[in-house]
Amino acid sequence: MNSTTAYASDIAFTASVKALQTKKGSRKAYARMEENGSWATTITQELADFIAAQTSIFFATANADGQPYIQHRGGPAGFLRVLDEHTIAFVDFAGNRQYITQGNLTENPKAHLFLMDYMHRR
């Protein structure tokens, strides 16, 4: 395995995570997964359809110090929309006017969306 190869899974499997995986015995399996294509990096039609059906999501950000904040966002199906294979947008309905998410994004542009499929437990 070439240690300089970048994989999409490197977002989660940082050097420290890979070291722990090696120490605890799971690294070899995850290295095979990476070499066989790693994780998808584009929004497929199946995923786009799932996203379009959502009425409730959780939007996670963190400030410059790494303090996390997760906020619920919801609306009618379609409020969360795929613009292209790399971009998701949503209608930003008025909330509690604390602006924590927006403030966090000015300091740290990374964000995560949590979309739950409760019916299929995924």
C-alpha positions in Angstrom: 0.0 0.0 0.0 1.3 3.4 -0.9 1.2 5.6 2.2 1.0 8.8 0.2 -2.2 7.8 -1.7 -5.2 9.9 -0.6 -8.6 8.3 -0.1 -12.0 9.7 0.5 -12.0 7.8 3.8 -9.1 9.9 5.0 -11.6 12.4 6.3 -12.5 9.9 9.0 -9.4 7.7 9.0 -6.8 10.3 10.0 -3.3 9.2 10.8 -4.1 8.8 14.4 -7.2 6.7 13.6 -5.2 4.5 11.2 -2.6 4.0 14.0 -5.3 2.8 16.4 -6.8 0.6 13.7 -3.3 -1.0 13.3 -2.9 -1.4 17.0 -6.3 -3.0 17.5 -6.2 -5.2 14.4 -8.8 -3.6 12.0 -6.5 -1.6 9.7 -5.9 -4.3 7.2 -9.6 -4.7 6.4 -10.0 -0.9 6.0 -6.9 -0.6 3.9 -8.4 -3.2 1.5 -11.7 -1.2 1.4 -9.7 2.0 0.5 -7.7 0.2 -2.2 -10.9 -1.2 -3.7 -12.5 2.2 -4.2 -12.9 3.7 -0.7 -16.1 5.7 -0.2 -18.2 7.4 -2.8 -17.4 11.1 -3.3 -20.3 12.2 -5.5 -24.1 12.3 -5.0 -25.7 9.5 -7.0 -29.3 9.6 -8.3 -30.3 7.1 -5.5 -28.8 9.4 -2.9 -30.4 12.5 -4.5 -33.8 10.8 -4.3 -33.2 10.0 -0.6 -32.1 13.6 0.1 -35.2 15.1 -1.7 -37.5 13.0 0.4 -36.2 14.3 3.7 -38.4 16.5 6.0 -36.0 16.6 8.9 -32.2 16.8 9.1 -29.5 17.6 11.6 -26.9 20.2 10.6 -23.6 20.1 12.4 -20.9 22.7 12.6 -18.0 23.6 14.9 -16.5 26.9 15.9 -12.8 27.7 15.4 -12.0 26.0 18.7 -13.7 22.8 17.6 -16.7 23.1 19.9 -19.5 21.3 18.0 -23.1 22.5 17.5 -25.9 20.5 16.0 -29.1 22.1 14.9 -32.3 20.5 13.6 -33.6 21.8 10.3 -36.9 20.7 8.8 -39.5 21.5 6.2 -41.6 19.9 3.5 -40.1 17.2 1.4 -37.8 19.0 -1.1 -36.6 21.7 1.3 -33.2 19.9 1.0 -32.2 19.9 -2.6 -29.3 18.5 -4.7 -27.9 21.2 -7.0 -25.2 19.0 -8.6 -23.2 15.9 -7.7 -21.2 17.8 -5.1 -23.7 20.4 -3.8 -26.7 20.3 -1.5 -28.7 23.4 -0.6 -31.7 24.0 1.7 -34.3 26.7 2.3 -33.2 28.4 5.5 -36.4 29.0 7.4 -36.4 31.5 10.2 -35.2 29.9 13.5 -34.4 31.1 17.0 -32.2 34.0 15.7 -29.1 32.8 17.7 -27.1 32.5 14.5 -24.7 29.9 16.1 -24.5 27.8 12.9 -23.8 30.9 10.7 -21.2 32.2 13.2 -19.5 28.8 13.3 -19.4 28.7 9.5 -17.6 32.1 9.3 -14.9 30.6 11.5 -14.8 27.0 10.2 -16.4 26.2 6.8 -16.8 22.5 7.5 -20.3 21.3 8.0 -22.0 17.9 8.2 -25.5 16.8 7.5 -27.1 13.9 9.3 -30.0 12.4 7.3 -31.8 9.5 9.1 -33.8 6.8 7.4 -35.6 5.6 10.5 -37.8 3.1 8.6 -34.8 1.2 7.2 -32.5 2.0 10.2 -29.8 3.7 8.2 
